[in-house]
Structure formats: structure tokens, C-alpha cells
Amino acid sequence: MYRLLALVVAVLLVTPHASLAKKFTRCGLAKELKKHGIKDLRNWVCLAESESGLNSNVVGSVNRDGSLDNGIFQINNRYWCKNGRKGGDCNIKCEDLKNDNIADDIGCAKKIYKRHGFNAWYGWRSKCQSGLPDLSKCRI
């Protein structure tokens, strides 16, 4: 009986958090990016695909320096966001990068891009320079 109760409580605790995440499609992300003024959609979709698999709640493995990458664009908590409070160069909480509202993720990623270009992301360097996704069938 107690095991069943513990299982139900565990599921209830996890479920609200799971519903805050979103797995985008290529076309769905392209539409969202366009709404936020992104023009080079193929590079941005490739970036998100290579960094997070288009999943808004991904937290990467611990980096060599102990930092973590967060959200659909894998934004680093050492420089760009802070855990538990607003901070970093984007002045956002890292937790806000791990939900289905990616407006703040896009804003921060635009800032990173403005300073460093796509080369700021290892995933883009390793996967997107050799070819970009086809978005021609997307209704954007």
C-alpha cells in the first residue's frame, strides 16, 4: 500500500514539470523563430536540433568547468544565466530556459549570436557547417 502511495506521489510531483517542456518539430520551431524576428531559420533550427534535439527542457552533461547548458539552445549557466535567480549576461534564471516558452531562450541566444556568431555553439560547428535542414515544406 505504501509503495503504491509513494509511486502516485512521485508521479504527481514529476508530471507538472514534464508538462512545462516542449519537443518542437523543425517547422514548429521555424515558425516560433520567425515570430521573434529570426531570418536565418535553417541555421537556427539546425542549432537547436544539434544542441537539444529540439527539446526545450534539456540540461546538458556537466561541462569540464562544472557549468551546465540549459534549454533548447543549451545556454551556459556560467556566463549567460544564473540558477535560482536572474543573472548572467542575459539577466535570466536558468530555470526559465527549460520550459515551453522559448521567447527568453531566443532573446538570450540572439545576444550570444551577436557577440560570437554560431561558433559559440559546438553543436552548430560540428553539425550545421556541413549542411542545413530542409524547411521548404514548412508553412512559415
TAGIZI-V563564 format. One record per backbone hydrogen bond with DSSP energy under -1.0 kcal/mol. CO is the residue of the C=O (numbers start at 1). NH is the residue of the N-H. E is the energy in kcal/mol with one decimal. If there is no record, write none. Layout:
# TAGIZI-V563564
co: {CO;CO}
nh: {NH;NH}
e: {E;E}
This chain:
# TAGIZI-V563564
co: {1;2;3;4;5;6;7;8;9;10;11;14;15;17;18;20;22;25;26;27;28;29;30;31;33;34;39;40;41;42;43;44;45;46;47;48;48;54;58;63;67;68;69;70;71;75;76;79;80;82;87;88;92;93;94;95;102;103;104;105;106;107;108;109;110;111;112;113;117;118;121;122;123;124;124;135;138}
nh: {5;6;7;8;9;10;11;12;13;14;15;18;19;20;21;100;56;29;30;31;32;33;34;35;38;37;41;44;45;46;47;48;49;50;51;52;54;24;71;66;63;77;60;75;74;70;80;89;90;94;92;91;82;96;97;98;106;107;108;109;110;111;112;113;114;115;116;117;120;121;125;126;127;128;129;138;140}
e: {-2.2;-2.5;-2.3;-2.5;-2.4;-2.4;-2.4;-2.3;-2.2;-1.8;-2.6;-1.9;-1.8;-1.1;-1.2;-1.7;-2.9;-2.5;-2.4;-2.3;-1.9;-2.9;-2.4;-1.9;-2.2;-1.9;-2.0;-1.7;-3.0;-2.3;-2.4;-2.3;-2.6;-2.7;-2.3;-2.5;-1.5;-3.0;-2.2;-2.3;-2.9;-2.5;-2.6;-2.9;-1.3;-2.0;-2.0;-2.8;-1.7;-2.4;-1.9;-1.3;-1.9;-1.2;-1.8;-1.5;-2.8;-2.3;-2.3;-2.9;-2.5;-1.5;-2.4;-2.8;-2.5;-1.6;-2.8;-2.6;-1.5;-2.1;-2.0;-2.8;-1.7;-2.1;-1.0;-1.7;-1.1}
